Amino acid sequence: MSLKKELTYGFSPLEEALRSGKVEKIWVRVDKMSKVKQLVDRLEKNRPIPLVAVPKEFFPEKEWVGFLPSEIDYLGWEELPEIGNMVVIVDGVTDSTNLGAIFRASVALSSPNIILDLHNTGSVTPKVVEISRGAALRARVWRLNIKQAIPRLKENGFSVVGLEAHHGTKVYHLDLTGKVALVVGSEDKGIRTTVRTLCDHFGNIPTDFESLNVHVALSIALYEAKRQREFKSGSSMD
């Protein structure tokens, strides 16, 4: 793989990655060097990060900064019992745009715990980090066989809810206040049958159109879960 394909591009993803302490090296257009240096000095002043000045031809169109993110440390079975009260399980999503958007929505809506299926789901690539605007570097990520992980979550008190286009209960009628695992499937095939059999409930987002993009549906479900939890705790979402 060429260097350019290994980089994540964009100032916002860089800023988030620096906050997470997960930047190894930065390439920046010559005329933007001072702006990037100020950002690095503010967010990573205790850790020297190499900055390389390059001409504009180095970058894809409209980009002027790229960075090499630190390698993702995927969590394992031993950390699964510490996963918290909300987890997103991804089954069969391979498109970087969708996967990055899933990470962005999950982190933004207080659910940074994500399990990617080991065999049929994409991994956290530089493009996924870019699309997520750096949120993927803030998430706690597992790559496991989800057909083995889901029963373990259920043993730990989780209710497993599969999100589907038309089948199941409207999400705002589901109780999402306890330990909940939301399962999302691929755009074309949805959740696999073998995974559907492991779900306790199914939820859908009522729409006036055929269906929603997977990350949009997940965002709505996560927002509803956040709303229910904050209402139950007596806190405000203002």
Phi and psi in degrees as a GROMACS rama.xvg file:
@    title "Ramachandran Plot"
@    xaxis  label "Phi"
@    yaxis  label "Psi"
@TYPE xy
-72.4977  158.359  SER-2
-56.3004  -43.7958  LEU-3
-61.046  -31.466  LYS-4
-79.2674  -14.7797  LYS-5
-88.7208  -9.44835  GLU-6
-90.997  152.805  LEU-7
-103.013  134.083  THR-8
-110.252  150.207  TYR-9
118.359  141.206  GLY-10
-71.0671  -41.6147  PHE-11
-64.0418  -46.2602  SER-12
-59.3414  -37.3947  PRO-13
-62.7206  -45.201  LEU-14
-59.9428  -44.5305  GLU-15
-66.7526  -39.4363  GLU-16
-65.5284  -37.3631  ALA-17
-65.3724  -40.0106  LEU-18
-61.4413  -32.7092  ARG-19
-85.2617  -6.09647  SER-20
68.9313  33.7786  GLY-21
-126.292  45.4548  LYS-22
-121.279  129.153  VAL-23
-97.4925  -38.0101  GLU-24
-160.822  148.974  LYS-25
-127.126  136.356  ILE-26
-112.118  129.932  TRP-27
-139.259  142.955  VAL-28
-62.2712  142.227  ARG-29
-51.6207  -45.6251  VAL-30
-74.6079  -6.64997  ASP-31
-108.309  6.51129  LYS-32
-59.1467  -43.4228  MET-33
-64.3696  -37.7983  SER-34
-64.0934  -43.699  LYS-35
-70.2245  -39.1133  VAL-36
-62.3547  -40.096  LYS-37
-61.7583  -40.9152  GLN-38
-64.1877  -45.6535  LEU-39
-63.2972  -43.5261  VAL-40
-62.2245  -33.0197  ASP-41
-77.507  -37.6686  ARG-42
-102.62  -21.695  LEU-43
-137.374  44.961  GLU-44
-68.5664  -19.0194  LYS-45
-94.5674  -1.65416  ASN-46
-134.11  114.014  ARG-47
-66.9771  129.028  PRO-48
-120.478  124.273  ILE-49
-62.6295  132.38  PRO-50
-115.564  128.683  LEU-51
-117.009  122.163  VAL-52
-83.828  129.015  ALA-53
-135.882  158.339  VAL-54
-73.1712  164.285  PRO-55
-62.1033  -25.0549  LYS-56
-65.4184  -17.2288  GLU-57
-67.5622  -28.5521  PHE-58
-99.4384  155.26  PHE-59
-62.4916  163.829  PRO-60
-55.3169  135.473  GLU-61
73.9395  0.669716  LYS-62
-103.041  152.5  GLU-63
-141.797  0.824579  TRP-64
-146.801  140.279  VAL-65
-141.674  154.419  GLY-66
-144.243  157.708  PHE-67
-97.1777  108.758  LEU-68
-74.2637  152.82  PRO-69
-62.8136  152.353  SER-70
-63.9796  137.27  GLU-71
-68.7822  131.521  ILE-72
-94.8326  94.0862  ASP-73
-68.8725  139.85  TYR-74
-83.1343  162.411  LEU-75
-121.359  -169.025  GLY-76
-59.9734  -34.9516  TRP-77
-66.1214  -25.4524  GLU-78
-90.031  -7.00155  GLU-79
-60.762  -39.4582  LEU-80
-63.0134  -15.5804  PRO-81
-101.359  25.5819  GLU-82
-77.3301  -10.4341  ILE-83
93.7605  -159.55  GLY-84
-106.398  -4.43162  ASN-85
-141.788  130.842  MET-86
-140.842  144.862  VAL-87
-106.544  128.495  VAL-88
-112.548  126.311  ILE-89
-110.443  121.127  VAL-90
-119.514  101.17  ASP-91
90.96  6.27056  GLY-92
-84.8049  117.443  VAL-93
-114.973  -19.5293  THR-94
-68.7583  127.5  ASP-95
-61.9528  -36.0786  SER-96
-64.5204  -47.4599  THR-97
-65.3213  -42.0177  ASN-98
-66.2521  -42.1062  LEU-99
-62.6507  -40.2876  GLY-100
-67.0726  -33.9842  ALA-101
-62.6913  -44.1479  ILE-102
-63.0404  -43.652  PHE-103
-62.2537  -45.5517  ARG-104
-64.7384  -42.4361  ALA-105
-63.9712  -46.2751  SER-106
-68.0989  -41.2419  VAL-107
-64.1921  -30.4515  ALA-108
-108.496  34.2044  LEU-109
65.0688  31.2226  SER-110
-134.07  70.0133  SER-111
-83.0775  10.1709  PRO-112
-99.1375  115.125  ASN-113
-132.797  129.903  ILE-114
-109.027  120.813  ILE-115
-99.4599  132.208  LEU-116
-62.3786  136.827  ASP-117
-65.9568  -30.7411  LEU-118
-104.397  -30.1924  HIS-119
-128.857  16.4264  ASN-120
-124.939  147.047  THR-121
-64.2932  167.073  GLY-122
-108.346  -179.692  SER-123
-85.4097  97.0783  VAL-124
-98.5433  168.041  THR-125
-54.6987  -36.1947  PRO-126
-67.3248  -39.4091  LYS-127
-62.6991  -42.5378  VAL-128
-60.7121  -42.3908  VAL-129
-63.3774  -48.6112  GLU-130
-63.2192  -36.2115  ILE-131
-76.0152  -4.09348  SER-132
58.5975  35.2418  ARG-133
91.7534  -8.20867  GLY-134
-62.6694  -30.9383  ALA-135
-60.5533  -25.5168  ALA-136
-80.9313  -12.4152  LEU-137
-95.8585  -13.6122  ARG-138
-78.1767  157.795  ALA-139
-98.9182  116.9  ARG-140
-119.973  131.583  VAL-141
-112.326  144.694  TRP-142
-121.132  101.539  ARG-143
-137.071  163.906  LEU-144
-71.816  108.605  ASN-145
-69.2479  -21.3331  ILE-146
-70.6659  -17.5863  LYS-147
-96.0251  -32.4131  GLN-148
-72.0441  -38.9375  ALA-149
-60.8151  -47.2458  ILE-150
-58.6112  -34.8619  PRO-151
-67.543  -39.1431  ARG-152
-64.0877  -40.6842  LEU-153
-65.3125  -36.3128  LYS-154
-63.4443  -25.7878  GLU-155
-93.6241  13.2058  ASN-156
94.6361  9.19419  GLY-157
-80.9835  142.482  PHE-158
-97.4371  128.52  SER-159
-103.525  119.249  VAL-160
-115.911  118.311  VAL-161
-88.6086  129.441  GLY-162
-90.4897  124.297  LEU-163
-132.034  161.432  GLU-164
-67.8774  -42.963  ALA-165
-132.08  -18.472  HIS-166
-89.6836  144.367  HIS-167
102.247  -165.928  GLY-168
-92.2419  144.247  THR-169
-58.2554  135.666  LYS-170
-59.2735  -30.4437  VAL-171
-77.1119  -3.30045  TYR-172
-99.8497  -4.03072  HIS-173
-88.9454  148.517  LEU-174
-86.2893  109.8  ASP-175
-112.459  26.6874  LEU-176
-94.2851  -15.5899  THR-177
-94.834  -147.246  GLY-178
-79.1906  115.744  LYS-179
-130.217  134.537  VAL-180
-114.893  118.221  ALA-181
-95.8001  124.891  LEU-182
-106.048  128.634  VAL-183
-121.204  145.873  VAL-184
-112.939  -175.103  GLY-185
-72.4345  162.328  SER-186
-62.232  -40.5494  GLU-187
-90.75  -35.4644  ASP-188
-110.12  -14.8605  LYS-189
71.9466  -157.131  GLY-190
-77.3482  134.696  ILE-191
-61.1696  149.078  ARG-192
-57.5538  -41.0503  THR-193
-66.5569  -24.5516  THR-194
-86.8576  -34.8895  VAL-195
-58.5082  -36.6055  ARG-196
-65.3635  -16.808  THR-197
-91.3964  -9.57967  LEU-198
-79.0125  143.569  CYS-199
-85.3321  -33.9315  ASP-200
-143.379  164.457  HIS-201
-127.683  138.899  PHE-202
-124.358  149.141  GLY-203
-136.233  161.054  ASN-204
-105.458  110.393  ILE-205
-65.0847  130.289  PRO-206
-138.182  169.542  THR-207
-100.289  12.9694  ASP-208
-130.304  175.505  PHE-209
-55.8576  -53.6173  GLU-210
-168.015  170.331  SER-211
-104.249  155.387  LEU-212
-58.4231  148.007  ASN-213
-57.9929  -40.8573  VAL-214
-74.8958  -26.5483  HIS-215
-69.8181  -45.6598  VAL-216
-60.4736  -42.8227  ALA-217
-62.7203  -41.7732  LEU-218
-58.5268  -43.7956  SER-219
-65.1199  -43.2948  ILE-220
-64.5096  -41.1107  ALA-221
-66.8415  -37.7562  LEU-222
-64.8853  -41.072  TYR-223
-63.3581  -40.6772  GLU-224
-62.9318  -42.7392  ALA-225
-63.5598  -41.959  LYS-226
-61.6221  -47.7088  ARG-227
-61.7903  -42.4354  GLN-228
-67.1092  -40.8372  ARG-229
-72.6199  -33.9208  GLU-230
-65.0783  -42.6529  PHE-231
-64.6831  -36.3149  LYS-232
-81.2522  -9.81073  SER-233
84.7735  6.83584  GLY-234
-91.9195  166.505  SER-235
-106.504  149.05  SER-236
-91.6753  6.82611  MET-237
